[in-house]
Amino acid sequence: MPKHGPLESGGGYLGKRLYRGERFQGKFQRAFSLPARVRSDKFEAVIADNLMKITIPRAGEKPRQITIH
């Protein structure tokens, strides 16, 4: 799943904690592997406050019943 585009200086904050920071400018490209069982028709991406949130639901995940003795 490659992503590319212009890169601006900044970082990602969740509350008051920095969880990912990058201080580069120019173009960028990033790729990462996804598990085999994902719902590619249900991908969502939202950009707010210079932060991209990508939601990728798992496919075929069924509730499991665990027997307790």
C-alpha positions in Angstrom: 0.0 0.0 0.0 2.2 2.9 -1.2 1.6 6.5 -0.2 3.4 9.4 -1.8 3.1 13.2 -2.1 4.6 16.4 -0.7 6.1 16.3 2.7 5.8 19.1 5.2 7.6 19.5 8.5 5.6 18.4 11.5 4.7 15.6 13.8 1.7 13.6 15.0 0.4 14.2 18.5 -2.2 12.2 20.4 -3.2 14.4 23.3 0.1 15.7 24.7 2.3 12.8 23.5 4.2 12.7 20.3 3.8 9.3 18.8 5.5 9.9 15.4 7.6 12.8 14.4 9.2 13.7 11.1 11.1 16.9 10.2 11.6 16.7 6.5 10.4 18.7 3.6 10.0 17.7 0.0 8.5 14.6 -1.6 8.0 11.3 0.2 6.8 7.8 -0.4 6.0 5.2 2.2 4.8 1.6 1.8 3.8 -1.0 4.3 2.5 -4.5 4.1 -1.1 -5.4 5.1 -2.4 -8.7 6.4 -4.0 -11.0 3.8 -7.4 -10.7 5.4 -8.5 -7.1 5.2 -11.7 -5.4 3.8 -10.1 -3.4 0.9 -13.6 -2.0 0.0 -13.9 -0.5 3.5 -10.6 1.5 3.8 -11.1 5.0 5.2 -8.5 7.8 5.4 -9.1 11.2 7.1 -6.7 14.1 7.3 -7.1 16.5 10.2 -4.6 18.8 11.8 -1.7 17.5 9.6 -2.5 13.9 10.8 -3.7 11.1 8.5 -5.8 8.4 10.2 -6.2 5.3 8.1 -8.8 2.7 9.2 -8.5 -0.8 7.6 -11.0 -3.3 9.0 -10.2 -7.0 9.2 -12.1 -9.3 7.0 -13.9 -12.4 8.1 -13.3 -11.8 11.8 -15.9 -13.9 13.6 -16.7 -14.0 17.3 -15.1 -16.9 19.1 -16.7 -18.9 21.8 -14.3 -20.1 24.5 -15.3 -22.9 26.8 -14.4 -22.4 30.5 -14.4 -25.4 32.8 
